[in-house]
Amino acid sequence: MTSTIQDLIQKMCNKEEGEAYLFADKLAALGTEEVLLALLEVLKSEDMDEAYLAARALSKMENNQMALKPLFEVIHDKKNQNRNGGLVQMLEGFDLTESFVDILRIYLFGNFKASLLAKDYLDSVEFEITPRVLKKAEKHWNHFKNNVNPNSDDFEIKKAEVEQILNEIKELLNEE
């Protein structure tokens, strides 16, 4: 790794740095594969502040699709469940057209902020939907239904939303 990239990452991860996001943005502007790989290492670190800054840089990079799967892995990690809203927000910088199931999972199982952001993506992104995607989505929906209190207000809201989404997908697939 070149010293410039190392220096920028060290400054971005420095807890004393008041404007660490500026270094994240500089890394994003460089936009090389070397930067992407270095940021993926930071993203997977245990420090959520550093992971957020890495996600910010990755979301602003032009050729960033290689980072989407690792970002979803960090978002879905159970230890991050109550603190991943900022990471979910960074998904806006990625092409999510093939990420319906991941976004649905965030909507179902995410904290308030993550779930709210995921719902916005579900409403605004044109996803690539296949029968296989529908089957995976139904699997996660069934898992959610079987593991959440069915008497909660949150459950009823999500039930109405998800069943409507799944029914619309079924109709679209039947038209094809």
C-alpha positions as CSV (number, residue, x, y, z in Angstrom):
1,M,0.0,0.0,0.0
2,T,1.4,3.4,-0.9
3,S,2.4,5.7,1.9
4,T,-0.2,8.3,0.7
5,I,-3.0,5.8,1.1
6,Q,-1.7,4.6,4.4
7,D,-1.3,8.2,5.7
8,L,-4.9,9.1,4.7
9,I,-6.3,5.9,6.3
10,Q,-4.3,6.7,9.5
11,K,-5.6,10.2,9.6
12,M,-9.2,9.0,8.8
13,C,-9.0,6.5,11.7
14,N,-7.3,8.9,14.2
15,K,-9.8,9.5,17.1
16,E,-8.3,12.9,17.7
17,E,-9.0,14.1,14.1
18,G,-12.0,16.4,14.2
19,E,-12.6,16.2,10.5
20,A,-11.8,12.6,9.7
21,Y,-14.5,12.5,7.1
22,L,-12.4,14.8,4.9
23,F,-9.7,12.1,4.7
24,A,-12.4,9.5,3.8
25,D,-13.5,11.8,1.0
26,K,-9.9,12.2,-0.2
27,L,-9.6,8.4,-0.3
28,A,-12.8,8.2,-2.3
29,A,-11.4,10.7,-4.7
30,L,-8.3,8.6,-5.3
31,G,-10.7,5.8,-6.1
32,T,-8.2,3.1,-7.0
33,E,-8.5,-0.6,-6.4
34,E,-5.7,-0.3,-3.8
35,V,-7.8,2.3,-1.9
36,L,-10.9,0.1,-2.1
37,L,-9.0,-3.0,-0.7
38,A,-7.5,-0.9,2.1
39,L,-11.0,0.6,3.0
40,L,-12.5,-2.9,3.0
41,E,-10.0,-3.9,5.8
42,V,-11.0,-0.8,7.8
43,L,-14.7,-1.6,7.1
44,K,-14.3,-5.1,8.7
45,S,-12.5,-3.8,11.8
46,E,-14.3,-3.9,15.1
47,D,-14.4,-0.1,15.4
48,M,-17.8,1.1,14.2
49,D,-16.6,4.8,13.8
50,E,-13.8,3.6,11.5
51,A,-16.2,1.2,9.6
52,Y,-18.6,4.1,9.1
53,L,-15.9,6.3,7.6
54,A,-14.7,3.5,5.4
55,A,-18.3,2.9,4.2
56,R,-18.6,6.7,3.5
57,A,-15.4,6.6,1.4
58,L,-16.5,3.4,-0.4
59,S,-20.0,4.8,-1.2
60,K,-18.4,7.9,-2.8
61,M,-16.1,5.9,-5.0
62,E,-16.9,5.4,-8.7
63,N,-16.1,1.7,-9.1
64,N,-17.3,0.4,-5.7
65,Q,-19.5,-2.6,-6.5
66,M,-16.9,-5.0,-5.2
67,A,-17.4,-3.4,-1.8
68,L,-21.2,-4.0,-1.6
69,K,-21.1,-7.6,-0.4
70,P,-18.6,-6.9,2.4
71,L,-20.7,-3.9,3.4
72,F,-23.8,-6.0,3.6
73,E,-21.9,-8.6,5.7
74,V,-20.9,-5.9,8.2
75,I,-24.5,-4.5,8.3
76,H,-26.0,-8.0,8.8
77,D,-23.6,-9.0,11.5
78,K,-25.6,-9.4,14.7
79,K,-23.2,-7.5,16.8
80,N,-23.8,-4.4,14.7
81,Q,-27.6,-4.8,14.6
82,N,-28.2,-1.9,17.0
83,R,-25.6,0.4,15.5
84,N,-25.6,0.0,11.8
85,G,-28.0,2.8,10.6
86,G,-25.1,4.9,9.4
87,L,-23.8,2.0,7.4
88,V,-27.2,1.4,5.8
89,Q,-27.3,5.1,4.9
90,M,-24.0,4.7,2.9
91,L,-25.8,2.1,0.7
92,E,-27.1,5.1,-1.3
93,G,-23.8,5.3,-3.1
94,F,-24.1,1.8,-4.5
95,D,-26.1,0.2,-7.3
96,L,-28.7,-1.8,-5.3
97,T,-30.6,-3.2,-8.2
98,E,-29.5,-6.8,-7.4
99,S,-29.8,-6.4,-3.6
100,F,-33.5,-6.8,-2.9
101,V,-33.1,-9.6,-0.4
102,D,-30.4,-7.8,1.5
103,I,-32.5,-4.6,1.7
104,L,-35.6,-6.6,2.8
105,R,-33.5,-8.3,5.5
106,I,-32.4,-4.9,6.8
107,Y,-36.0,-3.7,6.7
108,L,-37.2,-6.7,8.7
109,F,-34.4,-7.1,11.2
110,G,-32.7,-3.7,11.4
111,N,-32.9,-1.1,14.1
112,F,-35.3,1.8,13.7
113,K,-33.0,3.9,11.5
114,A,-31.7,1.0,9.4
115,S,-35.3,-0.3,8.9
116,L,-36.5,3.2,7.9
117,L,-33.7,3.6,5.4
118,A,-34.2,0.2,4.0
119,K,-37.9,0.9,3.5
120,D,-37.0,4.0,1.5
121,Y,-34.7,1.8,-0.7
122,L,-37.5,-0.7,-1.1
123,D,-39.8,2.0,-2.3
124,S,-37.3,3.8,-4.6
125,V,-34.9,1.3,-6.2
126,E,-35.8,-0.7,-9.3
127,F,-34.7,-4.1,-8.3
128,E,-33.9,-7.1,-10.5
129,I,-36.4,-9.6,-9.4
130,T,-36.5,-13.3,-10.4
131,P,-38.4,-16.2,-9.0
132,R,-35.3,-17.2,-7.0
133,V,-35.1,-13.7,-5.4
134,L,-38.8,-14.0,-4.5
135,K,-38.2,-17.4,-2.9
136,K,-35.3,-16.0,-0.8
137,A,-37.4,-13.0,0.2
138,E,-40.3,-15.2,1.3
139,K,-37.8,-17.3,3.3
140,H,-36.6,-14.2,5.3
141,W,-40.2,-13.1,5.7
142,N,-41.2,-16.4,7.2
143,H,-38.2,-16.4,9.5
144,F,-39.2,-12.9,10.7
145,K,-42.8,-14.0,11.2
146,N,-41.7,-17.0,13.3
147,N,-39.3,-15.1,15.5
148,V,-41.0,-11.8,16.3
149,N,-43.8,-10.9,18.7
150,P,-46.9,-11.0,16.4
151,N,-48.8,-8.7,18.8
152,S,-46.4,-5.7,18.4
153,D,-47.3,-2.6,16.4
154,D,-44.1,-2.9,14.5
155,F,-45.0,-6.5,13.4
156,E,-48.4,-5.4,12.0
157,I,-46.8,-2.5,10.0
158,K,-44.1,-4.7,8.5
159,K,-46.6,-7.4,7.8
160,A,-48.8,-5.1,5.8
161,E,-45.8,-3.6,3.9
162,V,-44.0,-6.9,3.2
163,E,-47.1,-8.8,2.1
164,Q,-48.0,-6.0,-0.3
165,I,-44.5,-6.0,-1.7
166,L,-44.4,-9.7,-2.1
167,N,-47.8,-9.8,-3.7
168,E,-46.8,-7.1,-6.2
169,I,-43.7,-9.1,-7.1
170,K,-45.7,-12.2,-7.6
171,E,-48.1,-10.3,-9.9
172,L,-45.1,-8.9,-11.9
173,L,-43.5,-12.4,-12.3
174,N,-46.8,-13.9,-13.4
175,E,-47.1,-11.2,-16.1
176,E,-43.8,-12.2,-17.6
